Amino acid sequence: MKIYVASIPFRTSEEDLRTVFEDYGDVSSVRIIKDRETQRSRGFGFVEMEDDNQGRDAINALHGSSFQGRELVVNEARPREERPERRY
């Protein structure tokens, strides 16, 4: 299951986020999205968990919870929408 996580503190590492989700099951990947130019966290990311039931447990437990001083937003990720090609 792919999980969308928002309101991540900018100082949070992918390892920090992995540790939080591992309390609920096996985590296969963690990715915090970064700005292309500055490489600074954009405050959201994705966690993939091996088991859907464990993923749902993590969503239910972590959505709205306090993490490093911020209230996390945790939902099942939606499929990426196709966007028109950007032309300059």
CNS distance restraints for C-alpha pairs under 8 A (distance, minus, plus):
assign (resid   1 and name CA) (resid  48 and name CA) 5.54 0.50 0.50
assign (resid   1 and name CA) (resid  49 and name CA) 5.27 0.50 0.50
assign (resid   1 and name CA) (resid  50 and name CA) 6.52 0.50 0.50
assign (resid   1 and name CA) (resid  51 and name CA) 6.58 0.50 0.50
assign (resid   1 and name CA) (resid  52 and name CA) 5.21 0.50 0.50
assign (resid   1 and name CA) (resid  55 and name CA) 6.09 0.50 0.50
assign (resid   1 and name CA) (resid  76 and name CA) 7.49 0.50 0.50
assign (resid   2 and name CA) (resid  46 and name CA) 6.69 0.50 0.50
assign (resid   2 and name CA) (resid  47 and name CA) 5.87 0.50 0.50
assign (resid   2 and name CA) (resid  48 and name CA) 4.43 0.50 0.50
assign (resid   2 and name CA) (resid  49 and name CA) 6.55 0.50 0.50
assign (resid   2 and name CA) (resid  55 and name CA) 7.93 0.50 0.50
assign (resid   2 and name CA) (resid  76 and name CA) 6.25 0.50 0.50
assign (resid   2 and name CA) (resid  77 and name CA) 5.52 0.50 0.50
assign (resid   3 and name CA) (resid  46 and name CA) 5.45 0.50 0.50
assign (resid   3 and name CA) (resid  47 and name CA) 5.08 0.50 0.50
assign (resid   3 and name CA) (resid  48 and name CA) 6.02 0.50 0.50
assign (resid   3 and name CA) (resid  49 and name CA) 7.81 0.50 0.50
assign (resid   3 and name CA) (resid  55 and name CA) 7.36 0.50 0.50
assign (resid   3 and name CA) (resid  59 and name CA) 7.72 0.50 0.50
assign (resid   3 and name CA) (resid  74 and name CA) 6.95 0.50 0.50
assign (resid   3 and name CA) (resid  75 and name CA) 5.80 0.50 0.50
assign (resid   3 and name CA) (resid  76 and name CA) 4.53 0.50 0.50
assign (resid   3 and name CA) (resid  77 and name CA) 4.82 0.50 0.50
assign (resid   4 and name CA) (resid  44 and name CA) 7.50 0.50 0.50
assign (resid   4 and name CA) (resid  45 and name CA) 6.06 0.50 0.50
assign (resid   4 and name CA) (resid  46 and name CA) 4.77 0.50 0.50
assign (resid   4 and name CA) (resid  47 and name CA) 6.67 0.50 0.50
assign (resid   4 and name CA) (resid  73 and name CA) 7.98 0.50 0.50
assign (resid   4 and name CA) (resid  74 and name CA) 5.78 0.50 0.50
assign (resid   4 and name CA) (resid  75 and name CA) 5.29 0.50 0.50
assign (resid   4 and name CA) (resid  76 and name CA) 5.78 0.50 0.50
assign (resid   4 and name CA) (resid  77 and name CA) 4.76 0.50 0.50
assign (resid   5 and name CA) (resid  44 and name CA) 5.54 0.50 0.50
assign (resid   5 and name CA) (resid  45 and name CA) 5.31 0.50 0.50
assign (resid   5 and name CA) (resid  46 and name CA) 5.83 0.50 0.50
assign (resid   5 and name CA) (resid  47 and name CA) 7.39 0.50 0.50
assign (resid   5 and name CA) (resid  72 and name CA) 6.90 0.50 0.50
assign (resid   5 and name CA) (resid  73 and name CA) 5.65 0.50 0.50
assign (resid   5 and name CA) (resid  74 and name CA) 4.63 0.50 0.50
assign (resid   5 and name CA) (resid  75 and name CA) 6.66 0.50 0.50
assign (resid   6 and name CA) (resid  43 and name CA) 6.07 0.50 0.50
assign (resid   6 and name CA) (resid  44 and name CA) 4.19 0.50 0.50
assign (resid   6 and name CA) (resid  45 and name CA) 6.51 0.50 0.50
assign (resid   6 and name CA) (resid  72 and name CA) 6.00 0.50 0.50
assign (resid   6 and name CA) (resid  73 and name CA) 4.91 0.50 0.50
assign (resid   6 and name CA) (resid  74 and name CA) 6.50 0.50 0.50
assign (resid   7 and name CA) (resid  43 and name CA) 5.45 0.50 0.50
assign (resid   7 and name CA) (resid  44 and name CA) 6.10 0.50 0.50
assign (resid   7 and name CA) (resid  70 and name CA) 6.64 0.50 0.50
assign (resid   7 and name CA) (resid  71 and name CA) 6.61 0.50 0.50
assign (resid   7 and name CA) (resid  72 and name CA) 5.26 0.50 0.50
assign (resid   7 and name CA) (resid  73 and name CA) 6.10 0.50 0.50
assign (resid   8 and name CA) (resid  12 and name CA) 6.82 0.50 0.50
assign (resid   8 and name CA) (resid  43 and name CA) 4.69 0.50 0.50
assign (resid   8 and name CA) (resid  44 and name CA) 5.64 0.50 0.50
assign (resid   8 and name CA) (resid  45 and name CA) 7.89 0.50 0.50
assign (resid   8 and name CA) (resid  67 and name CA) 7.85 0.50 0.50
assign (resid   8 and name CA) (resid  70 and name CA) 7.03 0.50 0.50
assign (resid   8 and name CA) (resid  72 and name CA) 6.47 0.50 0.50
assign (resid   9 and name CA) (resid  43 and name CA) 6.14 0.50 0.50
assign (resid   9 and name CA) (resid  67 and name CA) 7.98 0.50 0.50
assign (resid   9 and name CA) (resid  68 and name CA) 6.73 0.50 0.50
assign (resid   9 and name CA) (resid  69 and name CA) 7.72 0.50 0.50
assign (resid   9 and name CA) (resid  70 and name CA) 6.55 0.50 0.50
assign (resid  10 and name CA) (resid  40 and name CA) 7.51 0.50 0.50
assign (resid  10 and name CA) (resid  41 and name CA) 5.48 0.50 0.50
assign (resid  10 and name CA) (resid  42 and name CA) 7.25 0.50 0.50
assign (resid  10 and name CA) (resid  43 and name CA) 5.83 0.50 0.50
assign (resid  11 and name CA) (resid  41 and name CA) 7.87 0.50 0.50
assign (resid  12 and name CA) (resid  16 and name CA) 6.15 0.50 0.50
assign (resid  12 and name CA) (resid  17 and name CA) 7.11 0.50 0.50
assign (resid  13 and name CA) (resid  17 and name CA) 6.53 0.50 0.50
assign (resid  13 and name CA) (resid  32 and name CA) 7.74 0.50 0.50
assign (resid  14 and name CA) (resid  18 and name CA) 6.11 0.50 0.50
assign (resid  14 and name CA) (resid  30 and name CA) 5.98 0.50 0.50
assign (resid  14 and name CA) (resid  31 and name CA) 6.28 0.50 0.50
assign (resid  14 and name CA) (resid  32 and name CA) 6.21 0.50 0.50
assign (resid  15 and name CA) (resid  19 and name CA) 6.20 0.50 0.50
assign (resid  15 and name CA) (resid  30 and name CA) 7.88 0.50 0.50
assign (resid  16 and name CA) (resid  20 and name CA) 6.64 0.50 0.50
assign (resid  17 and name CA) (resid  21 and name CA) 6.52 0.50 0.50
assign (resid  17 and name CA) (resid  30 and name CA) 7.33 0.50 0.50
assign (resid  18 and name CA) (resid  22 and name CA) 6.00 0.50 0.50
assign (resid  18 and name CA) (resid  27 and name CA) 6.90 0.50 0.50
assign (resid  18 and name CA) (resid  29 and name CA) 7.90 0.50 0.50
assign (resid  18 and name CA) (resid  30 and name CA) 6.29 0.50 0.50
assign (resid  18 and name CA) (resid  47 and name CA) 7.67 0.50 0.50
assign (resid  19 and name CA) (resid  23 and name CA) 7.00 0.50 0.50
assign (resid  21 and name CA) (resid  25 and name CA) 6.99 0.50 0.50
assign (resid  21 and name CA) (resid  27 and name CA) 6.94 0.50 0.50
assign (resid  21 and name CA) (resid  58 and name CA) 6.53 0.50 0.50
assign (resid  22 and name CA) (resid  26 and name CA) 5.90 0.50 0.50
assign (resid  22 and name CA) (resid  27 and name CA) 6.02 0.50 0.50
assign (resid  24 and name CA) (resid  54 and name CA) 5.79 0.50 0.50
assign (resid  24 and name CA) (resid  55 and name CA) 7.40 0.50 0.50
assign (resid  24 and name CA) (resid  57 and name CA) 6.67 0.50 0.50
assign (resid  24 and name CA) (resid  58 and name CA) 5.57 0.50 0.50
assign (resid  25 and name CA) (resid  49 and name CA) 7.14 0.50 0.50
assign (resid  25 and name CA) (resid  50 and name CA) 7.71 0.50 0.50
assign (resid  25 and name CA) (resid  51 and name CA) 7.52 0.50 0.50
assign (resid  25 and name CA) (resid  54 and name CA) 5.55 0.50 0.50
assign (resid  25 and name CA) (resid  55 and name CA) 7.57 0.50 0.50
assign (resid  26 and name CA) (resid  49 and name CA) 5.82 0.50 0.50
assign (resid  26 and name CA) (resid  50 and name CA) 5.73 0.50 0.50
assign (resid  26 and name CA) (resid  51 and name CA) 7.37 0.50 0.50
assign (resid  26 and name CA) (resid  54 and name CA) 7.96 0.50 0.50
assign (resid  27 and name CA) (resid  47 and name CA) 7.19 0.50 0.50
assign (resid  27 and name CA) (resid  48 and name CA) 5.92 0.50 0.50
assign (resid  27 and name CA) (resid  49 and name CA) 4.44 0.50 0.50
assign (resid  27 and name CA) (resid  50 and name CA) 6.18 0.50 0.50
assign (resid  28 and name CA) (resid  47 and name CA) 7.75 0.50 0.50
assign (resid  28 and name CA) (resid  48 and name CA) 5.48 0.50 0.50
assign (resid  28 and name CA) (resid  49 and name CA) 5.45 0.50 0.50
assign (resid  28 and name CA) (resid  50 and name CA) 6.09 0.50 0.50
assign (resid  29 and name CA) (resid  47 and name CA) 5.78 0.50 0.50
assign (resid  29 and name CA) (resid  48 and name CA) 5.14 0.50 0.50
assign (resid  29 and name CA) (resid  49 and name CA) 7.25 0.50 0.50
assign (resid  30 and name CA) (resid  45 and name CA) 7.54 0.50 0.50
assign (resid  30 and name CA) (resid  46 and name CA) 5.84 0.50 0.50
assign (resid  30 and name CA) (resid  47 and name CA) 4.51 0.50 0.50
assign (resid  30 and name CA) (resid  48 and name CA) 6.45 0.50 0.50
assign (resid  31 and name CA) (resid  45 and name CA) 5.47 0.50 0.50
assign (resid  31 and name CA) (resid  46 and name CA) 5.29 0.50 0.50
assign (resid  31 and name CA) (resid  47 and name CA) 6.50 0.50 0.50
assign (resid  32 and name CA) (resid  41 and name CA) 6.70 0.50 0.50
assign (resid  32 and name CA) (resid  42 and name CA) 7.75 0.50 0.50
assign (resid  32 and name CA) (resid  43 and name CA) 7.50 0.50 0.50
assign (resid  32 and name CA) (resid  44 and name CA) 6.00 0.50 0.50
assign (resid  32 and name CA) (resid  45 and name CA) 4.09 0.50 0.50
assign (resid  32 and name CA) (resid  46 and name CA) 6.46 0.50 0.50
assign (resid  33 and name CA) (resid  41 and name CA) 5.98 0.50 0.50
assign (resid  33 and name CA) (resid  42 and name CA) 5.84 0.50 0.50
assign (resid  33 and name CA) (resid  43 and name CA) 7.29 0.50 0.50
assign (resid  33 and name CA) (resid  44 and name CA) 6.03 0.50 0.50
assign (resid  33 and name CA) (resid  45 and name CA) 5.21 0.50 0.50
assign (resid  34 and name CA) (resid  38 and name CA) 7.86 0.50 0.50
assign (resid  34 and name CA) (resid  39 and name CA) 5.17 0.50 0.50
assign (resid  34 and name CA) (resid  40 and name CA) 5.26 0.50 0.50
assign (resid  34 and name CA) (resid  41 and name CA) 4.32 0.50 0.50
assign (resid  34 and name CA) (resid  42 and name CA) 5.24 0.50 0.50
assign (resid  35 and name CA) (resid  39 and name CA) 4.86 0.50 0.50
assign (resid  35 and name CA) (resid  40 and name CA) 5.46 0.50 0.50
assign (resid  35 and name CA) (resid  41 and name CA) 6.31 0.50 0.50
assign (resid  35 and name CA) (resid  42 and name CA) 6.07 0.50 0.50
assign (resid  46 and name CA) (resid  77 and name CA) 7.74 0.50 0.50
assign (resid  49 and name CA) (resid  54 and name CA) 7.25 0.50 0.50
assign (resid  49 and name CA) (resid  55 and name CA) 5.83 0.50 0.50
assign (resid  50 and name CA) (resid  54 and name CA) 7.85 0.50 0.50
assign (resid  50 and name CA) (resid  55 and name CA) 7.85 0.50 0.50
assign (resid  51 and name CA) (resid  55 and name CA) 6.23 0.50 0.50
assign (resid  52 and name CA) (resid  56 and name CA) 6.18 0.50 0.50
assign (resid  53 and name CA) (resid  57 and name CA) 6.21 0.50 0.50
assign (resid  54 and name CA) (resid  58 and name CA) 6.19 0.50 0.50
assign (resid  55 and name CA) (resid  59 and name CA) 6.21 0.50 0.50
assign (resid  56 and name CA) (resid  60 and name CA) 6.13 0.50 0.50
assign (resid  56 and name CA) (resid  76 and name CA) 7.97 0.50 0.50
assign (resid  57 and name CA) (resid  61 and name CA) 6.09 0.50 0.50
assign (resid  58 and name CA) (resid  62 and name CA) 5.79 0.50 0.50
assign (resid  59 and name CA) (resid  63 and name CA) 5.64 0.50 0.50
assign (resid  59 and name CA) (resid  74 and name CA) 5.56 0.50 0.50
assign (resid  59 and name CA) (resid  75 and name CA) 5.99 0.50 0.50
assign (resid  59 and name CA) (resid  76 and name CA) 7.43 0.50 0.50
assign (resid  61 and name CA) (resid  65 and name CA) 7.44 0.50 0.50
assign (resid  62 and name CA) (resid  72 and name CA) 6.90 0.50 0.50
assign (resid  62 and name CA) (resid  73 and name CA) 7.81 0.50 0.50
assign (resid  62 and name CA) (resid  74 and name CA) 6.49 0.50 0.50
assign (resid  63 and name CA) (resid  71 and name CA) 7.90 0.50 0.50
assign (resid  63 and name CA) (resid  72 and name CA) 5.73 0.50 0.50
assign (resid  63 and name CA) (resid  73 and name CA) 5.12 0.50 0.50
assign (resid  63 and name CA) (resid  74 and name CA) 4.61 0.50 0.50
assign (resid  63 and name CA) (resid  75 and name CA) 7.27 0.50 0.50
assign (resid  64 and name CA) (resid  71 and name CA) 5.28 0.50 0.50
assign (resid  64 and name CA) (resid  72 and name CA) 5.17 0.50 0.50
assign (resid  64 and name CA) (resid  73 and name CA) 5.87 0.50 0.50
assign (resid  64 and name CA) (resid  74 and name CA) 7.52 0.50 0.50
assign (resid  65 and name CA) (resid  71 and name CA) 5.36 0.50 0.50
assign (resid  65 and name CA) (resid  72 and name CA) 5.67 0.50 0.50
assign (resid  66 and name CA) (resid  70 and name CA) 5.36 0.50 0.50
assign (resid  66 and name CA) (resid  71 and name CA) 4.52 0.50 0.50
assign (resid  66 and name CA) (resid  72 and name CA) 6.33 0.50 0.50
assign (resid  67 and name CA) (resid  71 and name CA) 6.22 0.50 0.50
assign (resid  67 and name CA) (resid  72 and name CA) 6.60 0.50 0.50
